[in-house]
Every structure is written in structure tokens, then in C-alpha cells.
Amino acid sequence: MPSKKSNRKKKRNEELRNLADTLKSYGLRDDDNQKHSGKHRGPPKARAVRKHGDPKFSSVVAKALAKQGKVNRATHSFHTYPAGMHPDCAKLIIEACPGTVHDPFCGGGTVLVEGLLAGREVTGSDLSPIALLVSKARTSSPSLATPLRSAARKIAAQAQLRIDVEIDEELQKWYQPHVAQELGRIRDQIQTYPKDIQPLLNAVFSSIIVKTSFRKSDTSNQRETHHRPVGTTAILFHKKARELGRMLESMPENNAKIFEANACTQGPKENVDLILTSPPYPGVYDYLPLQQLRYLWLGIEHANSAQEIGSRRSFRALGRKDALKEWQDETKSWIHTQTHKLTPGGKFAIIVGDGLVGGKLVDTLFPTVEALKSCNMKVLARASADRPDHARGAVRIEHLVLAERE
């Protein structure tokens, strides 16, 4: 006969499992379970970091490149965005290079957030409408935190009402019917709020689009069906808005200047002292098509994926040799365009990783360094680090190159 102690332990374990299931269904997480799960969030740990060049700067770039782990500072943890620069890496480079900051591949806005936190004037650009949406949300004024939370609470309440709305047939394939209806009500309700708060509400909406779908993740279109209880999608929307509101309250009042641009043809609008960026790694992702669900929900009719640099589909369509030549030409083009507005003595820091196409590495360091030199940039320091690519069963080499305009 089981003892009272073993019965209590069994009951406790069952309660913990039930709690974890409940939290999971509501889009939350069991923090205690996370702490002991042994899973590491963020990029894999850097191995064998190698540095070259000026001792002062090479130590900085090596330390920056080795940064890893989750960062909860400011707005960095709002909205997933693939292959983002590590916030501590951006922070170290910005601290070492004074003046105004620009990121021509701003993505989720990591560089912009760190620039604002450092009290700098910052600008950013990107070709992706989702990147612009997320980076603008992460760098929004703290004064919008309260109206955001208020609006989200009302929208979540309306979304739980059983009123059918029109859902695109393509979207219906990726959601349970009641989940799609809740998302549709949220989408429609957002349009009734003032224009100054709509972008933030749309960013919060965007943050739950993939999470509530049958998509495996933000970087995979594989389908994984699961059940989400009625009402929890609206609750998740409200939860994400509250989280973003709290994050915004830790941000400075100064806003970043963010605009849509192709980095190959348009650089900063004004002179800058530091360009810090991480362009797409060749042959790794198709960034723009990965956002297809968000395009459909947000009514974004066109995203110019043909202008995307180093996309995986270009290597598949053109073949390794021609796609690599195209990537090298585009690398020269965007670096040349960006240096036009870099002040004398200004710094240019680029983080780029070797691609992996057909089981073969695509070297990115040499073409990047040569492109910088061709623009009268002096390479001050560089670092390289090996990172395991568990998805492909290989090791990917990342590089950080710091150059100065002569």
C-alpha cells in the first residue's frame, strides 16, 4: 500500500503536469520547468573564436561575436524574428564606436534598440514590411504603452464574441476554425482604432500569427497540427500587448528613423558615424516568403522578394556558381552604397556567416573584406567563430569585420 508521502508526491507531479498543460494552452510557459529543462535559447555557443588586427578593436569584436543567450533588456524579446544580431553584440560595438548609428538590414531592430539605449541618434532600413513593422514597434515611444494596453484589452474582449468574420481560404488551411475566427475579429477590430496606435496593435497581432497556426516555427513551413482552446487566442493577444507595454516603458523617448529601402540602392539619408549590420547569410533563408501568413493577415499585397540578397531559392534556381557570383556582386553593391554617407573616420561593422549550399561552405569573409577595401575602407579588426548548425549537422563560421573610412 502506497505511503501518504508517495501519494502526495504523485499528486504534486500530476498538478505540475496539469499546470504546464494549462500554461501551454494559454500561450504561457512554465518558468520553473524551463529553468531545469537544460535547453539553451538563442544561437549555439561559439567555439574557437579567432581574432586579428588592432589589439584594442580585435578584442572588442571577438568578445562581441562570442555573445550568446537570451536577453530580456528593453524590447528585444518582443516578436520573434529570424537570425537577429545578439543584443549584447550590438551593445559592445556601439559602445566602442561613438556617434550616430545606421543599420541597412535592420530586421527586428536590435541595433536600433541598443543605439537608443546608448543615447544615440539611430536610423534603420529594410526591404521587408514585417521587419519595418517589428523594428518600429520595438523602438516606439513609452507614451504609447498605456493606450496600447487599453486598446488591446477591449479588442481581446470583442474577439471572444461569437461573431463570424470573413477569413481568406488560404489562411483557413493553417488554423483551427475558432482560432482563425478569433484572429479575424482581432484584425477587424484593430482597424477601428486611431492611426497612431494601429501599427503597435498590428505588431502585437503579427507576434501571434505563427504561434497560433499549424506552422512548426517562424523559420519552417512544416505543418504540425495541435489544439488551441477557444478564447485563448484573444487572451494571448492581450498578454502580448501587456508585455510590449511594459517593455516600452523602459525605452527612451527618442525614436528611431526607420524607412523601407533596398540596401543596394539606398543608403542612410544623412551622414552617420557607425554602420552596424548583419546582412542575410547566403543560401540560408528565404526571409520574405517565410512571412507569407503575416502578409495575408495584415493585407500586405506585395513584398519584393526578387530584391532579397543571398536567398536560398536563388541558389536553388541559379545553381551554386551563378548564385554565388550574384551574391558577391550584391555584397559589393550594398557596401558601396552605404559608405557614401559614412563620415571620415566613421566605422563600418558587418556580421556575416558562411553559407552552406549543397553540403559545401560558401565563404563570406573574403568577399566582404575585399568589398570594404574597394570602398577606401581600412579593416581595423576581425573575428571569426565556429557555431554548430544542428539542423544541418555541420559547423557554420561567423565573422565580424570592423573597418574605418580613410
C-alpha positions, -999 to +999 in steps of 0.1 A: +000+000+000+015+034-011+025+057+017+009+091+023+042+107+013+044+089-021+007+098-027+014+135-020+044+134-044+024+117-071-004+143-067+022+171-068+037+158-100+002+155-116-006+191-105+026+203-121+018+185-154-017+199-154-003+234-147+022+230-176-006+219-199-028+248-189+000+274-193+009+259-227-028+261-239-029+298-229+004+306-248+023+309-215+052+289-202+062+271-170+092+291-159+103+265-133+102+238-159+121+260-183+149+266-158+155+229-154+149+217-189+185+221-199+175+237-232+195+267-244+177+296-261+195+317-287+224+310-310+245+279-304+276+286-283+306+300-302+336+278-304+373+286-312+369+324-315+398+338-335+408+375-338+430+395-360+441+432-363+444+461-339+446+447-304+421+471-289+394+466-316+401+429-322+394+422-285+361+441-288+349+423-319+359+389-306+340+395-273+310+408-293+309+378-317+310+353-288+279+367-271+250+343-267+220+335-245+186+352-241+184+389-233+153+404-217+165+440-219+141+467-232+120+454-261+144+427-275+122+398-266+091+412-283+081+393-315+103+366-329+125+375-358+148+350-376+186+353-374+187+385-354+220+400-341+226+393-304+218+425-284+250+423-263+270+421-295+254+453-308+258+470-274+296+463-274+302+476-309+281+507-303+300+514-270+333+512-289+322+534-318+308+569-310+283+589-330+251+583-350+242+547-359+226+532-391+215+496-399+206+490-435+193+455-427+176+464-395+154+433-393+138+432-359+155+464-348+182+450-324+208+476-334+183+504-333+171+495-297+207+493-285+215+526-302+186+543-285+195+528-251+230+543-256+215+577-262+225+578-299+206+591-329+197+560-349+183+552-383+174+519-400+161+505-432+149+471-446+132+457-476+108+435-455+074+451-444+074+428-414+109+439-404+098+475-406+067+467-385+086+449-358+115+474-356+092+504-354+072+486-326+104+478-306+115+515-309+082+532-302+076+559-276+069+549-240+039+572-241+021+547-263+023+519-237-010+528-219-032+534-249-018+501-264-028+481-233-062+498-232-070+491-268-057+455-267-079+447-237-110+459-255-101+441-287-095+409-269-130+411-253-146+417-287-126+388-302-142+363-279-177+372-291-191+345-314-195+367-345-183+351-377-160+372-399-145+366-434-113+346-435-092+340-466-093+304-478-056+301-478-055+311-442-081+286-431-058+258-440-033+268-413-057+272-383-084+256-363-117+273-373-123+290-340-087+302-339-090+317-374-122+335-363-106+350-332-077+362-353-101+377-379-120+396-352-088+410-338-077+420-373-110+438-380-111+455-345-076+470-350-089+490-379-113+509-357-086+524-335-067+556-340-039+556-366-012+563-341-018+531-322-027+508-351+010+500-360+016+488-325-016+468-324-007+452-358+028+443-344+012+426-315-012+408-338+018+398-360+035+383-330+008+357-325+000+348-361+026+320-365+024+309-328-014+301-331-010+284-365-001+249-376+033+262-388+062+245-370+081+277-364+090+311-378+117+296-399+099+265-411+068+260-432+064+224-419+029+217-406+023+205-370-014+202-360-024+209-324-054+220-304-058+255-290-088+260-266-115+285-276-108+320-263-070+316-257-060+333-290-077+365-278-061+361-243-027+356-259-031+389-279-039+408-247-010+392-229+015+401-257+002+437-257+007+440-219+042+426-223+051+451-250+036+479-230+059+471-200+089+468-223+082+502-239+081+519-206+119+511-203+127+527-236+139+563-240+116+590-256+138+594-287+125+574-317+145+558-345+140+569-381+131+538-400+123+536-437+118+510-464+148+506-487+169+482-508+204+484-493+219+480-527+204+513-540+197+535-509+219+543-480+214+565-449+195+597-456+220+617-436+257+613-427+264+587-400+294+577-378+287+540-375+271+515-398+264+483-379+245+455-396+242+418-403+231+411-439+214+378-449+238+349-449+240+333-485+217+303-491+204+301-456+168+316-455+141+329-478+133+357-454+104+374-473+084+342-483+087+330-446+063+358-437+035+347-460+010+341-433+016+376-419+013+392-453-022+376-458-035+386-423-021+421-425-032+428-460+003+432-474-002+426-511+034+428-523+068+421-508+096+424-534+113+390-528+132+394-561+154+420-544+163+398-515+201+393-511+215+357-509+182+339-507+181+301-505+158+300-536+183+319-557+210+293-550+184+266-560+173+284-591+206+297-604+229+270-592+258+274-568+283+291-592+259+317-606+241+324-573+275+329-556+286+354-583+253+373-578+257+374-540+293+387-544+281+414-568+253+424-544+277+425-515+299+450-533+268+470-543+253+474-509+286+481-491+295+507-517+260+524-514+261+525-476+297+540-474+286+572-493+271+587-461+298+574-437+317+603-422+356+604-424+369+582-396+335+565-394+332+528-386+316+500-406+309+468-387+295+437-405+284+404-390+281+377-417+281+339-416+293+314-442+265+299-462+260+261-466+248+251-500+248+215-513+268+205-482+296+229-492+305+261-473+302+295-490+330+317-478+317+352-469+347+367-451+370+373-482+343+389-504+332+411-475+367+423-467+375+429-504+343+449-509+352+471-479+387+477-492+374+487-527+354+515-510+385+530-493+377+513-460+406+502-438+399+469-420+408+475-383+400+442-369+380+410-375+370+379-356+357+345-366+338+319-346+326+283-352+290+277-344+274+243-346+245+241-371+224+214-355+197+215-383+223+206-410+247+186-389+276+209-397+296+238-383+289+273-396+316+300-393+305+335-384+326+366-389+326+402-375+346+427-396+352+463-383+365+488-408+372+526-408+367+551-436+400+566-445 
